[in-house]
Amino acid sequence: MYQPITTSAYTFENTISGNYLYVDKTDYFHRLVREQNGIFFLSRPRRFGKSLSVSILKNIFKGNKELLEGLKIYDMPYDWKSYPVINLNISKAPCESSEILNEGLCALLHKSAEENGLNLSEQKHSGLLFGELLDKASKLGKVVILIDEYDKPLVENIYSRHIEDIRLVLENFYINIKASDELLRFVFMTGVTKFSKVSVFSKLNNLRDITMSEAFATMYGYTQEEVELYFGDRIDGLAVKNKVDRIEYREKIQKWYNGFRFHEDAQTVYNPVSLGMFFNENGKFSNYWFSTGSPTFIFKVLKKQNIDFFKTINEYIPDFVLDSFDVSNMQAAPLLLQTGYLTIESSKYMFDKFMYKLNFPNFEIQMAFEHHLLGMLTEKNLQVVSSEINKLQVALYANNTDEMYRILISHIAAIPYANRSNMEENYQNIIYSVFRLLGAEIHNEVHMNNGRIDSVIVNRDHIYIFEFKMNQPAKDAIAQIKEKGYAIPYLSDGKPITLIGINFSKKKRNIVEWLEEELV
């Protein structure tokens, strides 16, 4: 009988009392707590166990050693002294406006004071009240501050007219951490995003940001080694049950759920919720992580900023661009990296800086994200998008290019006129995202020594090379493919190759010419 897995326990006490399986990460916590004045910040995508880690740190600093018996930290050198702990989950403070957020923060502070046996005044300013709590708690000993989901008010109000007022409330709140440095034993702040210090932490310059530190890159999520150690028997059992080869089954699980990388040299990790739900659903491959939270925030930013998503995953990006982002200047790369929709695929050092290439971490994220992205670009609901993709998939696998052309024409024609006003920039993204969703191997903007192919689709028994033109004859596109030798790298595959030139009309805002030629 396997130990039960939970994907909904956010406190360590509930995890232990429910006898749920816990993948032991407490050696990482020991690295944090052994520092006498550690002040740390770490961001990770949602559902990676941040709240559970805050709960574990709380128990460590409360001296609850018996609760961690059997775990790595239990036998490591540590004094297990009890400290006053101010534990604040900012997501529990309503934030429709700065006034409401201020009231919510005050309520959290009063609750924390009560947990420490303290009483606070009727002060109505959350920043001042936080300072009061720190002063009173310090009379009990050096203070530990644990802040979970520090960024929730900003994320939920990213385009609200109240955003600047909300930012100021948070800035005046968090400044207490810097101002009370001599009173503190330890600080740990976590959230999904890493807003710039100018944006939120303008005066909080004593935080050590370990978000992309190699030493803590696998603190959240499960490495392949941990999956084998803690879940290997389950995987073998499911392989037998589903009558599949155990090696192939492991590879499929990796493809679906592994792949998050938080440092260029670090191992990749699985999202714990996706993997946990996969096992709890008896090995059913499905989109679990995406379905546990709405991506509305992400697509709102992409649409508002008119961001070219596929350009983001086709170019190397300087490290300083990924470091953080500001509420007044949202950029696609750091936003998508920090929220988990993209991850570090590779890096290289050039021009005196590290450059990163981003990509989807795994098949689960890619499939769901691209369905939502296509829905955003075309303003169609997911059911309609899925239906059209299914029809196009049938056409592609039948090598029915006439049907492919018809479906694409119909798909683009149905896009609202207002959205098509900028179609010169968007149409290639739409076609590209459509083909990626087919499950086909597609490469966009393939660089060669003498040019760049717009798109290549490698089907199971056919290869299609696309060249897109705007207000130019499709024959010019075919001529360019031939002249530049775009097909040469694919000749050794031994598959039939079809060259397709597409002319897109800026005036008509659709494909007006589709020309094919078989490569002989």
Buried (B, 14 or more C-beta within 10 A) or exposed (E): EEEEBBBEBBBBBBBBEEEBBBBBBBEBBBBBBEEEEBBBBBBBBBBBBBBBBBBBBBBBBBBBEEBBEEBBBBEBEBEBEEBBBBBBBBBBBBBBBBEBBBBBBBBBBBEBBEEBEBEBEEBEBBBBBBBBBBEBBBEEEBBBBBBBBBBBBBBBBBEBEBBEBBBBBBBBBBBBBBBBEEBBBBBBBBBBBBBBBEBBBBEBEEBEBBBBBEEBBBBBBBBBEBBEEBBEEBBEBBBEEEEEEBEEBBEBBBEBBBBBBBBBEBBBBBBBBBBBBBBBEEBEBEBBBBEBBEBEBBBBBBBEEEBBBBBBBBBEBBBEBBBBBBBEEBBBBBBBBBBBBBBBBEBEEEEEEBBBBBBBBBBBBBBBBBBBBBBBBBEBEEEBBBEBBEBBBBBBBEBBBEBBBBBBBEBBEEBEEEBBEEBEEBBBBBBBBBBBBBBBEBBBBBEEEEBEBBBBBBBEEBBBBBBBBEEBEBBEBBBBBBEBEBBEEBEEEEBBBBBBBBBBBEEEBBBBBBBBBEBE
